[in-house]
Amino acid sequence: MISELNARFAGGFALSEAAGADLVQQTLNGLFGLPVDHDRLVAKPDIYLSKYVTVLAAGPAPCHPDGGTP
């Protein structure tokens, strides 16, 4: 019996997929009792992935509890 399912993958997921590992399909296979092809979980070597995250916010500056601005 499954009481909870957290369908999120960790941060390394994007690199694993880019390197050829079939994580999603093989996870679903295991979940539904189908054969898991472990050869499809092997990633190609020397694959690099770069991630750049930035946050852009526009609007009035938030107020500090003392009434000033940051």
N, C-alpha and C positions, 0 to 999 in steps of 0.2 A: 504494500500500500504506500502510495506517495502522499505525504501530507503537505509538502511544500516544494516548489520548484523555483529556483532562482536562475533565470535564463540569461543572466549577464555573463560575459566572458571577461577575463582579466585583461590588463593592459598589453600583455604580450600577444594577444589574439591577432592583431593586425599584422605583426611581423610573421607569425606562424602561417597565416593565410598567404601573405606575400611570398613566403618561401615554399609554398606548395602543400603544406599540411592541410588535410581536409577535416578540420576540427568539427565543424558544424554537422556535416552528414554523419560522421562516425559517432559523434555524441548522440545524435538522434537514433542511429542504429542501435546503440547500446541501451538507450532509454526504452525503445520499443521491442527489445528482445531479438533484434536482427543481428546477423554476424557483423563484427567490427573488423575491418580490414586494417590491420596494424601497419601494413606497408604504406597506406595512404596517410599515415600520421608522421611520416618522416619528412623533415624539412630539408631543402637544398642548402648546402653550406654557402657562406660568403654572400648572403643577402643582407642588405642594410636598409633600414627604414628610419627616416628622420621625422620627428614630429615637432611642430612649432605651434604653441597655443598662446593666444593673446586675448585679453578681455578689453573691450572698448565700451565705455559707458559715457553717455551724454546726458546732461541735465544739471540741475542745481546740486551743489555739494551737500552731502549729508551733514546734519548738525550733530555736534557732540552733546552729551548730556548737560554740559555746563553752558550750552548755548552758543559756543564758538564753532568755527569751521575747522576741519582737520588741517 
